[in-house]
Amino acid sequence: MEVILADYLGFCYGVKRAIKIARENASADGTACTLGPIIHNPQMVDRLRREGVGSVDRLEEMEKGTVIIRSHGVGPAVYDEAKARGLEVVDATCPHVKKAQLSAKELVDEGYSVVIIGEKEHPEVKSIFEWSSGKAQIIETEDEAEAIEPCGKLGIVCQTTFSGARFRQIVMRLLEKSRDIRILRTICTATDQRQAAAIDLASKVDLMLVIGGKNSANTTRLAQLCSEKCLTYHIETAAELQDEWFDKIKKIGITAGASTPDWIIKEVYKKCQNR
């Protein structure tokens, strides 16, 4: 049985940066916490907790210490509230997300009607929306794009981990909505690379294993793309592998989301090799 790793997989720059920042600000007394999980990988979040980086859902849960802004970012009001509570703020927002946030703000300030293409419930998209002062519209389908009212000036930004192909399809439906359109393609390069590599590998193997948090949007998207090419399983750890999956399988492909640690990828790879 041949096991092949995708050319691009695992931690992206923004995730590596966020993890590094979190570790640099760890506190043995439990006063360093991320606001929400720093990345969408439960195993990494648990490891950071053991290293002295906790996690809270609301600033009200912190009386003192350091709040670490997670990679998905937050709106401007959160920074103000944290400072008002006397908390030290350390910003681990992914630079690509920060670019999308500031792009939304810039478009609003210049009088554009702003559309954010992305998943409405994703924390990154919520943060971009907040940087638009709550004035943007969030869409994630072509039908929703069709429903956008024509306007004088239309600005478009995107969730950094959104599918490039879907972004283009949705933008095509928006082109007729205004004669003055600014399209800021804020999908990061790492997303494009991982998706292209996963699709390429999935077309050459019998089975794909996509490793990453079940709550990770970019990992879920990789699994969806791979499933269009071959039998695909989305797993978080090697413990989820089932013997029956590998019956009559000759080639296995492995990819992983941008928030998946190397040690988890290695465990899955070794377990597959030993079959």
Secondary structure, DSSP 8 states (H G I E B T S, - for coil): -EEEE-SS-S--HHHHHHHHHHHHT--TTS-EEEES-SSS-HHHHHHHHHTT-EEESSGGG-SSSEEEE-TT---HHHHHHHHHTT-EEEE---HHHHHHHHHHHHHHHTT-EEEEES-TT-HHHHHHHHHTTT--EEE-SHHHHHTS---SEEEEEE-TTS-HHHHHHHHHHHGGG-SEEEE-----HHHHHHHHHHHHHHTTSSEEEEES-TT-HHHHHHHHHHHTTSEEEEESSGGG--GGGGTT--EEEEEE-TT--HHHHHHHHHHHHT-
